[in-house]
């Protein structure tokens, strides 16, 4: 005997609910094989579930679309911060400026090396310290560095920080809407199970094949085992022989 397969994805859940709801809209609650209470629950729930899925999908798409732009801005910001520190270190190495200049930037413990910049928090920290430290250094009478200038570092870093905050907002939206879908999932599963159980019970008096056919009109999904599929194909082949 084939067995029922309850939906295990949100899209499949929605398809099952929409199929039952379509019959409810066409036939009315007096002519569907599930109770008036189940019909009312379906009417109240389906639009809420549809809306939650639409918002979650839109939020995820928006985050993904902006992700490529964010990654590129992050790469450029990291490049400018890293190169600025390297230029300063080369100037120190050539004896053009004193090594204690690193104290303006909080870099005294790193010597000739560049601090870690791969993590978001590290890049945000050192970009901010670099810009603020350079301002303090210039105020004290220091000469500007070039290739890159601090102005270019600042422009690229601020573009990145704006993108960072926007990306975090998009991620928060995605998490919030996904959470709303998660909260509704158990209710969707319970409602689908009620519809399926009541539909099967209503058609219980019919032969098995006809019962399944009627139940499928209301969203039920039956899965045939391999031996059952082979049997069906065999029966179809025999029927074609007699046509």
N, C-alpha and C positions, 0 to 999 in steps of 0.2 A: 504494500500500500504506500502511495506517496505521502510525504509528511509536509506539514506547514513549515515555512521558514519566515520567521518574524524579521522585519527590517533591522539592519544593524548599522545603517548610516542615516544621517539626517535627511538626505535627499530621498532615500528609500522610504523613510518614515513619512515624509511629506507626500510622496506619491500615493502611498497607501491611504492616507487621510483624505487626500483630494479625490481619490476614486470613490470612496465611501460618501464623501460630501456631494459629489456630482450626482450620485443616485438619490441622495436625500433631497437635493434641489429639484430633481426631475420628478421623483415619485411622491414626495411629501412624507412626513414622519409616520403616517398611518400605513404606508405601503412599503416600508423598508423592514428588513429582518432584524432590526435591533430596537431596543426600547426607546420610549420618548425621552427618558433621562439621558440615555446615551446620545440620542440625536441632539439634545440641547447642549450637552457637553461638547459635542463635535462642532456645533455652530459657534460656541463661545471660544473654543480653543484654536481652531484652524487659522483664523486670521492673525491671532497673536503669534502663533508658531511661524507662519509665513513671514510676518514682519520681522521677527527676530532673526530668521535665516537671511533675509535680504540685507539687513543692517550688518550682520556679521560678515557676509560675503563682500559687501561694499567696503567695509573697514579693512579687511585683509587685502583686497585688491589695491586700495589706496596706499597701504603700507608697502606692498611689494613694488608698486610703480615708482614710489619715491626712494626706494632702497638703493637703486643703482646710482641715482644722483647723489644721495647721501654718501655712499661709499667713495665716489670720485672726489667730493669735497673733503672728505676725511683724508684721503690719500694726499691731496694737494696741501692741506694744512700741515700734515705730518712732514711732508717734504720741506716746506718752508721753515718750520720750527727746527728741524734737524739741520738744515743747511746753515741757518743763522748761527746755531751753536758751533758748527764745524768751522765757519768763517772766523768766529771769535777765537776758537782754539788754535787755528792756524796763525792768527795775528800774535797770540801769546807765544806760540812756538818760534816765530820769527823774531821775537823780542820787541815787537812794535808796541805792545801794551803789557802791563804787569798781570801776573796770574791772579792777584787778589781781586781783579775785576769780576771774577766769577761770583763773588759774594753778593753782588747786586741781584743776581738771578737765582741764588740758592744752589749754585752748581759747584761749590768749592770741593765737595766730597767726590765728584766724578772725574776730576782731572781732565785728561784729554779725551775722555769718552763721552758719548751722547747718552743721556738718561733714557730709560725705556719709554717708548712712545706708541707701542702697539695697542694697548688697552685704551678705551675711550677716556677713562678717568685720568690716566697718565697724560694723554695728549691735552686734555682740558686743563690739567694742572700746570704743565710746563709751558703751554702757550700763553696762559694768563700771567705766569711768573716772568716769562721772557718780555712781554710787552710792558708790564709794570716795572720790572727791573731796569729795562732800557731807558724808560722815562726818568727814573731816579738817577741813572748814570749820566744822562745828558744834562739834567739839572745841576749836577755836580761839576759840569764842565767837560764831560767826555765828548769825544768826536763820534759822529754817526758811523755805523758800519754800512757797507754796501754789498750788493750781489749775494744775497738779497738785502734790501733795505728793510728797516723795521716797519715801514709803511706797508710794504708788500706782505710781510708776515701778518700784520694786523688785519689787512683786508681779507686774506685767505682764511685766517683763523676765525674771524667774526662770521664769515660765510658758513664756515663749518659749525660754529656754535649755534647759529640760527637753525641750520639744518638738523643739528643734534636735538634741540628742544622740540622742533616740529616732528621729528621721527619718534621721539619719546611720547608725544601726544598721540600720534597715530598708533603706536604700539599699545598705549593705554586704552584707546578706543577699541582696538581689535580684541584685547583681553576682556574688556567690559562686555562687549556684545557676544563674544564667545561664551562668556560666563552666563549670560542670559539664556543662550541656547541650551547650555548644560543644565540649567535649572529647569527648563521646560521638557527636557528629554524623557525623564521618568514619567511625567504626565502623559506625554505622547505615547510611550510604550504601553502604559496602562489603558489608555483609550483605544489604541489599536487592538490590544488583546481582548477588550470587552466587545468591540465590534465584531471581531473574528469569531469569538466564542458564541455570541448571540446569533450571528449569521449561520454558523454551522448547525446550531441547535434548531433554528427555524426550518432548515432544509433536511433535517435528520430522517424524515420519512421517505425521502427520495432515494433511488439507487445511487450507489457511491459515485459513479461517473457523473451523473446529472447533478448530484449534490455539490460536487466540487465545481462544476461548471457554473452553477448558480452563485455559489459563494465567491467565485473569482470576480464576478461582476461588482462585488463590494470591496475589492482590494485584497482578498486573500491570495497568498502565493503558495502554490504547492510545488514540491520538488520531487521528481521521480528518480529512483535509484537506477543504477546502470542496467540491472536485469529487467526492470520494468520498462525502461526505454527500448531495450531490445525486443521485448514482447510486443510493445506497441508498433514498432517498425515492422515486425513480422506479420502482425495482423493487418497492417496497411498493405503490405506486399501481397498477401493472400486475397485481400479485397480487390486489388487491381487486377489480379489474374481472372477474376470472375466477371469483370466489367467488359 
